[in-house]
Each structure stands twice: as C-alpha cells, then as structure tokens.
Amino acid sequence: MDSDNSVVVVKVENPFKRKLEDISGVVDSIADNWMCPITLELPIDPVTAEDGKIYERSAIEKWLRLKRRRVTSPCTNNPMGRRLLPATQAKSTIEALVKSGAVSDDKAKAWKAKLENEKKVKNWREAAEGGDADAMLKLARSYTWGDNGLPKDRKQAREWLKRGAELGDVTCMGFYGRSLLRDLGGDVVSALGLFYTSRAAQGGSCLSHLMLGQGFAKGTFGLPQDAAQARVWLTKVITEDSYQRRIDRAEALLAELPPMYA
C-alpha cells in the first residue's frame, strides 16, 4: 500500500500578537486626543487654553499674539480669554505613551525631534547666559530662521546678537551691525551699525566686508559714495569669502562701479 508522506503545515495565529496589535491601535487612538489642533503634532509643552483644548505652548502663544484685539479659539472660533494653564497630566501621559512604543512612528518621531530641539535650545540658553558667544549666535540664527523649535523672531535674534557683539565676537558683531544698518529686528541705528560693522570687518568678517563695500558703492548706510573704497572691500569678499551668494553680490556691485582709470 502506498503511503502519503506529505507534510501539511498549519499556520496557527498567535492570539497574543493580535491582542498586542489591538492594544497598540487603541493607544494610538488615545494619543490622537492629545494632538495640538494647531501643529497637528503631540505637544512637548502642553497647555490648556480657556476653550478647554490642549495646545503646544509656543503655537497657542503665537496665536494669541496675532489676536491682539479679539481672541478666538483656534478650534471653534468662539471668543476666549488669554489664560493658559500647564497641562501637567497630559505631558506625563504623552511621554508615557511615546515611550511605550505603542504610538505610531510618525507621531513618535515628531515628538522626539521636538524634545531633542527643546533640550538643545535649553543648553544653548544656559551657555549663552553664562557668556558663551557661540551659543548666543546659535540662538540668534534659530530665531532668525525659525529653526530648532523656536519661532521666527527678528527682535529676539537681534538681542542675542547684541549680547555677543558686546563680548567682541566677530561673527556676532557682523550680524548685529547688519541688523542695525538694515532695520532687522528693530530701528535703523546707522552710527552704531557702522561701528560694529567696521570692527567686524577688521576682525575678518566677510559679511561686514560686503556691507562696507555696498555702502561705499551706493552711498548708503551713512557712508559717502566712494568707488575706490568700495573696490577694496568688495575685492576682499571675492578673494576671502566662501559663501557664493556674497561673492556673486560683490561681483555684481564691482561691475556697476565706474572704471578705475576712466
């Protein structure tokens, strides 16, 4: 009699695995309830507004600044007050949910990235308050471009550049001088702007070389129009700078100057 030696493989589903998947789905749904209605991400510094909703502090604070006359809820558009209360329990819950691994990757990654930025900025602030000009410059750049979780705020950027400039940091002096000459983050203060720009140029700031070259070429920033001086500073940009946009600008300004031996 022939014997059948074939093997039949029976796939048995692991009920525990299915149970874990179900639980993860529930946890992820719970996490949705803590999403900030403005950023559509899990907040790292959650606060409760007077509409009863939880927001990322920086996002709702920006909303409130924009609503100078009549404050309304971002969710309902109904009037509300400006008071914000720390949502301590929400913060603890969100952290626990993310660390459990049950929150979906996109939500968890965004939250972890924001948390990393918060820690980085905190370290910069501590270093800056201790007199570290490099940390001041990093804060200023982050405020200028709205990077590392900080809002775009030219006024704050200018304040940090000022502190770095007062310490004699060449890069801070260059950017602070430019902010004073171009009303970036505050009023134009030409005399002070030229003071810091000149000091930075002497220290090797290519940005300041360009600012002086442009000033002499156009007769701006309180400088007289002087082609010879413009040529000196613009040539330094071309020969010493590594930033192509500044080099291109210097070359364009040089091309507009009258011939040296007309």
Secondary structure, 3 states (H helix, E strand, C coil): CCCCCCCCCCCCCCHHHHHHHHHHHHHHHHHHCCCCCCCCCCCCCEEECCCCCEEEHHHHHHHHHHCCCCCECCCCCCECCCCCEECHHHHHHHHHHHHHCCCCHHHHHHHHHHHHHHHHHHHHHHHHHCCCHHHHHHHHHHHHHCCCCCCCCHHHHHHHHHHHHHCCCHHHHHHHHHHHHCCCCCCCCHHHHHHHHHHHHHCCCHHHHHHHHHHHHHCCCCCCCCHHHHHHHHHHHHHHCCCHHHHHHHHHHHHHCCCCCC
